[in-house]
Amino acid sequence: MSDAAQRLLSENLGGSVLVRLRGGRVLRGILRSFDQHLNIVLDDAEEVLSEGSKKLGMVIIRGENVVFISPA
């Protein structure tokens, strides 16, 4: 992971982020932690669906499944 990417993620720790996963799923939650492999922990996560959202709680996402992360 580049220094710029790590800095941006560090700035958003504790903030709300959107995460797009392989397969097209989109999750929104509070970024609690991440590592150099882009494994991330989201708190109060929910899956964003076309007809609303589905509450998931705390989730751990393996970095290889992350397409992008954006501040919400």
N, C-alpha and C positions, 0 to 999 in steps of 0.2 A: 504494500500500500504506500502511496506517495506521501510525503510530508504534508502537502497541501490537503489531501483527502483526510489524513489523520487530524489535522488542525480543525478542519470544518466539522468533522464528527465530534471532536472534543468540545467545540463551541456549542454544539447542540445537545450535549449530555443533559438529561433532565427536561428536555424540550420535546414537543410533539413532532414526529416524523412520519412520512409516508414511505413504505418499502414495497417495491414491485418485485415479485418473485418469478422465477422461471415457471412457465405454465400459465402466466397471466394473472395470478392472484395478487391483490393489493391489500396490504395491512397498514393500519395507522395505530400509533401508540407512543408511549413515552420512552425515549431512548435511555436505557439504564447503563448499558456497557457494550463494548465492542473490543475486538482484538485485531491483530495484524492480518488474520485470514478473513476478516469481515464477518466473523460470527458475531451475532448481535443478540441482545436481550431487550425485549420490549415489555413494558408494564402497561396494564390497562389496554391491551391490544384488542383491536376489532378488525374483522375482515370487511373491506369496503365492497359492497355488492350493488348491482344496478337498482335493486329494489330496497336498498337501505344498508344496514350493517349487521354483523353478527359478532357478539361479544366473545372474546377468547380468553381474556385475562392475561397472565404473564406467559410469554412465549420465548423460546430460544430458536433462533434461525441460523442454520448452517450457512456460512459465507458463500459456498459454491452455488447456492440457490438465489442469491441476491442479484437482481439486474441493476437496480438503482435505489438510492436513498435520497429523499428530499425533505427539507423542512416543511412541515404541514402548514 
